[in-house]
Amino acid sequence: PYELFEAGKFNDTPILIGTNSDEGGLFVTQKTTGEGFEKMIRLQYAAGADAILKAYPHATDAEATRSSKDIFRDSTFAWPTWAWARLQSRKGKNKAFVYYFDHRTPQSPEGANHASEIPYVFRNIGIGGAMGTTKGPEDVALSDLISSYWINFAKTGNPNGSGLAAWPVFDEKEQKTMIFDKTPGARLHPNLEKIQAFDAYFAKLRETAKTKK
């Protein structure tokens, strides 16, 4: 897919894409030691291990456990989303809009789990325990806000509309992302140091693959 985008061989439409702050927490549940974390990274990401280890704290077991979850988030969800947005802004005529969902509840104090933004998009918060969401005033306000952006995007290809804070187009220079947390707003894309460490790693893999063709 990356090479197809670079070659301009993709369906050029507006895109609205994003990730959640604790996306890996649902999948990585075991505790990790600092030594075990470093061994895992060097085994899985040999070509980029040094840069990745520098970006992810692992001096203590607590740091290593947190970083294990973040590694899953960034390698599986965050880097692909960021790379897609960059390629769309570079190669496409249509716009990319990126979000980062970081709404924390008593059920998810460390961050927003995988898919936990979906009940807010469809105004299903607190219904049947949807993704462990609560239905307090903050949740209702956030759901109203998010669903309004999504409805606008479905109608026009642009989430912006009357009465809503501006959601900027993602581009390589500014890299502005709409962050949904206690104070929703557009800010610099989160965790860039970590994402860029993976970007360098995947770039090395693509270069290696080209030399073998």
N, C-alpha and C positions, 0 to 999 in steps of 0.2 A: 504493500500500500504506500509506503514512504516513497519508493522509487516511482510509482505511478503518479503520485502527486507532483514530484519533481519534474516528471515528463509532461505534465499537464493533462494526463489521461484520467480525469475524474469528473464526477457529476458536480458541476459548479453551482451550488445553491447556498443561500444564507445558512449558517449553522449556529446553534446555541448548545454549547457543551460545557461540561464542568466536572468537578470531583468534590469529594467530601473530606473533611479534615482528619477523620479517623477511619478512613476507608479500609485500612488493613486490619483494624481491631477485630472485625468480625471473623477474620480468617486465620490470624496468628494469635493463638491463645496461650501458648506455652511460654514459660519464662526462659530467658537466655542469659548466659554469662558473657562477660566481655571477651574472654578467650574464645568461647564458642562462636560468638558473632563474627570475630575477625576470621576465624577458620572458615566459616560459611561464606563470607564475602570473597575471600581469596580463592575458594574452590569454585564458586559460581561466576565470578566476574574477574577472572585473572587479568584480562587486558586493561581493566579500569579500576582494579581493587584499591590502589593507593588513593586515588581521588575520591572514591566512594567512601572509604573508611575515614578520610579527612572530613567529609561532609556530614557524617552520621556519628554523633557522640556514642562512645561505648566503653568509657573508662570504668564505669560501675555496672553491676548487673541490672540495675534499674534503667540506666541509660541504654544498655544493650537491648533490653526487652522493648523499650519504647522505639528504638531505632529499627528493630526487626519488624515491627508493625508499620513503621514509616517506609521502610524499604519495599514492603509489599504494596503499600499505597502508591508509591512513586513509580515503581517499575511496571505495575499492572494497570494503573489508572492515570496517575498525574502526568507522567512523561508522555504517554500517547495522546492525552488531551491537549497538552501544551504544544506538542509537535504538530498535531493536526491544525490547531489554531494558527500557528506560525506559517505552516505551508499554505493554508487557505488565504492568509493575509498577503503572502508573497506571490502565490501562483493564481489565485482566483480573482474574479471580478466582483463576487459577492462577499458580504461581510461575515466576520466571525465575532460572536459574543460569548464570553467565557465567564463562568461563575465558580465560586468556591463556597461551599456550604459548611458553616462552622457553628451551627446552632446547637448549644449544649443544654441537656436536660438532666434531671436526677438519674435518669436511666443511662445517660451517656455523658458523664462528666469529663471524659478525656477528649471528647470531640464528637463530630457527627459520623455515625456509622454508614456503611455501604447502603445506598438506596434510601436513606432516611429523609432525603429531601422530597421524595415522591409524594407522600401524604400532604405535604405543604403545597406542592404544585396543584394537586387535584382537590384541595380543601377537604381531605379525609382525616385530618388530625384527630386523635382521640377516639376514633371509631373502631371498635373491636380490637383495641390495642395496636392499631396500625403502626408497625415499626417501633413500638414502645413510646409513641409520641404522647405528650400531655396536651391539655386543651386550656391553658391559662390565657390571660389577655395578651401576653407577648407572643404566644404561639398563634393565636387567631390573627393578630396584626401582621405577623410575618407571613402567614399563609395567604392572607389577602394581598399582600405586596407581591409575593412570588408568583401567585396565580395570575395577577394582573399583567406582569411582564410576559409570562408564558402565553397568555391569550393574545396579547399584542403581537408576539412573534408568530403565532399560528396564523393570525390574520394577514400580517404584512411582511413577515420576514425580518422584523425589527422589534425588539422588546420595548422600546421607548414609547411613551404616550403621555397624555395630559395628566398632571398631578403626580408624576413619578420622577424620582431623582434620575438624572441622566446616567444611562448605562453606555459607556464608551465602546466603540469598536476596538477589538483587540488588534494591535499591530506590533511588529517586531521591535520598534523603537520604544514605545511607551509601555507595552505589555500590561495594560490596565485590565483588571478583573473585577467583576461585581462580587463583593464578599457579603454573604448573608450571615451575620452574627448579631450580637447585641446592638450594634450600631451599623446597620447595612449601608454599604456605599462602595464606590469604585476606588480601588487602591492597587498598588503594585502587586503583580501576581505572587502568591505566597510560595515559600520554600524554593526559591530560584536556585540557590546554591546546590541543593540536593538534586533538583531536576537537571541542572546543567552538568552535574557529574555523570548522570545517566546518559545525557545527550552526547557527551564526549565518548562514553563507552560504546554506544550504539553506532556512532560515527566511525569508530575504529573497526567495528564488525562489518560495516558496509564497505569500507575500504579494503579490508581483507578479502571479502567476498568477491569484489571486483577483480582483484589480482589473480584469483583462482579460476576466473571464467576463461 
